[in-house]
Amino acid sequence: MGLLGLLKKMKKDDMEARILILGLDNAGKTTILKTMTSEDISHTMPTQGFNIKSIMQDGFKLNVWDIGGQEAIRPYWSNYFENTDGLVYVVDSSDTRRLEESSRELKQLLAEEKLAGIPTLVFANKQDLMSAAGAEDVSAALELDFIGDRVWQIQACSAKTGEGLQEGMEWLVGNCRKG
């Protein structure tokens, strides 16, 4: 079933979902968002604040918030947690030296009360690069198997080629809680 099919299954009063995309700087968050909205990705710059895109499909609206991942911006992430229906955490799979830092940030996010219990999708991005760690290795480095308070999924992807993005978002939308 495609993303549109999942959206159609949502109740009529659940016509919107708020999705938050977070991760370290240079993980590919903005490129993922641009690829999902069929925008040109050739001139993507580091996000200094946030980007928001509303994806409309057959009357359903996904409000996707992409927040900058620079260390100086991360303390402000909490300003965007309210009313979040799903979390997308993006990891640069080719930058294995930052996996520990990425793991620390994800654990802090998962401990946030306002994000308690929401479905979490981890995109193991940049799979198009030869140096990329596989999704299983990224999962182990992030210690995802220890997440017990929510449904989660890791999805290998390439923001550049679009591979894996649809599958990941279909999983997330299908698991977003409403109400």
DRENVEX-82301 format. One record per atom (N, C-alpha, C): x, y, z. Coordinates in steps of 0.02 Angstrom, whole numbers, plus 50000, padded with zeros to 5 digits. Example, Ala and Ser with C-alpha at 12.3 -4.5 7.8 and 13.67 -1.06 7.14 Angstrom:
REM DRENVEX-82301
506604971650390506154977550390506604983550390506424988850354506844994750357506455000250394
//
This chain:
REM DRENVEX-82301
500434994150000500005000050000500455006250000500305011049958500705017049954500525022150008500905027550009500785032850058500075035550051499845036349991499165038849981498645034150010498745027650001498295022650030498275023050105498855023950136498875024550209498525030950232498625036350195498295042550213497545041950208497305038250158496585037350150496285033350207496685029050239496445025050295496365029150359496685035050361496635039250421495905041650427495675042550488495005044950499494915051950471494305053750455494165060250427494385065950472494355064950539494555070350584495315070350594495665065750563496385065350566496685067050498496475072650471496685074550404497385077550402497695078550460498365081450462498805077450510499445077350494499935074350539500545079050540500815079950600501405084250608502015079550616502485080150569503075075950568503685080450581504115078350626504715082150643505325078350617505755081750578506365078650552506955081750589507325077550626507905079850664508505075350649509085077650669509705074050659510285078950659510895076350662511475080750662511525084650597511905090050598512035093850538512355089350485512195090550424512455086950366512215079650361511685078050397511415071150393510995070150330510715075650303510305075250242509575076550253509395079850309508695081150325508345085350272508655090850253508355095250204508315091950135508835088250117508825084750053508265079650051508155076150107507595071450111506935075150099506845080750134506225084550127506135087050055506665089550025506625092049957506475086249908506785080649918506665074949874505945072649880505675072549941504975070449951504485075249918504675081549910504235086449879504445088049807504865083749779505095084249709505415090949693505795093649741506155099949729506865098449708507175103449678507875103049657508325102449719508755097449720509195096449778509915098649764510045101549705510735103149685511025109049724510605113149754510865119049790510625119149862510655113549896510425113149966510965116050011510755120550054511215123750102511045121450172511525121850219511375120150289510805124350316510345121050351509755124450378509955128250441509845134750441510015138950498509455139250550508865138050531508285138050576507865131950563507345132750523506925127050506506625128050437506415122650408506025122450346505375118850363504835121050335504205117450342503895116650273503685110650260503355109150197502705105450214502175107450180501555103850186501475099650123501405093250134501335088650078500595086750074500275088850021499565087450011499495081549963499095076749982498945071149939498215069249949497815070449898497115068549897496745071049959496875077349977496515080450033496835079350101497375075550105497715074350168498345078650170498515080850231499065085550238499565082950289500195082350266500745080850311501135087350320501175089850381501575095750396502255093250420502765094050378503425091250392503895096950411504155096450472504615101550499505325098850498505765102350464506475100650459506855105950499507165103750554507505108450598508265107550590508625113150588509345112950581509675108650634510235105450617510555100750663511235102950691511425109250678512065111550705512025111550782512595110350813512605109750886512305115850921512405121750894512135127850925511375128250919511085124750870510355124950860509995119550900510325114050915509995108350947509625110051012509875114551054509495116251115508795119051100508685121551040508045124451020507565119350991507795113250980507365108050952506725107350994506795107951059506215106851104505645111751090505785117351059505255122151041504765119350990504935113850958504535111150904504195104450922504275102150984504035095551003503275095151011502955100651028502235100651043501825097950984501365093550999500885090850950501205087050892501805084250903502135080250852501815073350849501655071150788501345064550778501845059150760502415061250732502935056450713503615059850710504125056050727504815058550727505215054850674505565058750633506055055950586506735058250609507175053450624507855055150645508315052850589508705057450562509135056050504509855055450526510175050150502510875048750518511275048350454511845051650453512315051150397512695044650406512505039550370512805032850377513525032550353513735037650315514425037650289514905040950338514655044150390515075047650439515075043750505515415038050504515405033550562515725036650624516155041550615516475044750674515975048850714515395050550685514895054450721514295050350744514335043750736513775039550757513655039850832514195040350871514115040750944513765047250963513955052750932513625059250945512885058850924512765055750867512085055050843511665050850891511965045550918511635041250967511445045151030511905049251054511775053351114511185057951103511175061351045510635066051030509965062351024509965056550992509335052750985509085050651053509525048251097509315046151164509015051951203509295057951195509005063751229508305065251202508225064651136507565065751106507055060751132507255054451135506785049251156506605049851229507005053451268506855054551339506395060551350506265064351298505835070351304505105068351316504815071351366504125069851384503635071451327503735077051292503285078951238503325074351177503855070351174503935065651118503805058451140503565057651202503455050851229502975046851187503185040951170502745036151136502625037351062502885042751033502735043850962503165039250919502895036950864503285032650819503905036150794504455032450791505095035350772505385031450713505515035050660505835032350601506545034850599507025030350594507725032250586507915030850514508105036150479508355035350411509115034650414509375028850393510085027850385510255030450315510395036950311510455040450247511145039550216511185041550154511785041650112512025034650094511545030050086511715023250067511995022849996511955028349958512235028449890512995029249892513285030649951514005031449957514335024849977514915023549949515285017349963515465016750037515585022350070515805022350140515235021550190514615021050166514045020850211514005014250249513875014850314513735008950355513025006650340512905000250341512244997550329511764999250385511124998550372510605000150421510694996150485510884989850480510994985750540511564988450583512104990650551512664993450588512475000150620512095004150585511865010550613511405009150672510955004350665510505002450719510895000350781511414996350772511824994050828512184999950860512465004450820512835010150847512375014850886511745015450864511265019750899510915016050957511045009550963510735005351015509975005551011509715005050950508995005550940508614999750972508934993950979508594988251009508384989451082508664994651112508484996251181507885000851187507615002951130507015007251132506415002751146506075004151201505524999851221504865003551231504875010151227504275014051244503895016651183504065014151124503735016551062503895011851006503515012250952503685008550892504225012550855504685008950826505215012250788505405007750729505735010950682505945007550621506575010850596507055006950572507625009850538507545008250464507685013150422507605012450350508235014950315508565010550279509125012650237508845017050182509185022650166508935027050115509495031050083509325034250030509755039249998509315045149980509435050750014509055056749999509185059049928509785057649904509985059749837509595056049782509515049449790509175045449739508435044449756508245045549818507565044449840507425037349864507905032949854507815025949874507695025349950507165021749968507005020450037506565025750071506505031650042506115036950074505375035350077505095033050022504385031350019504215025950069504625020650071504495015150118504505017450190505005021650207505045024250275504455028550294504255033050249503695037450265503035033650268502965028550226502365024450230502315021150298502875018550323502885015450390502685020750442502985026550438502865031750489502135033950489501865035450431501165037750427500695032250453500865026050437500445020450459500465019450534500975022250567501045021250639500925027650680500775033250647500645039450684500005038650726500065040450788499465040250831499105046850826498475046750833498075052850829497645053350891497425059350905496955060250959497265062751018
//
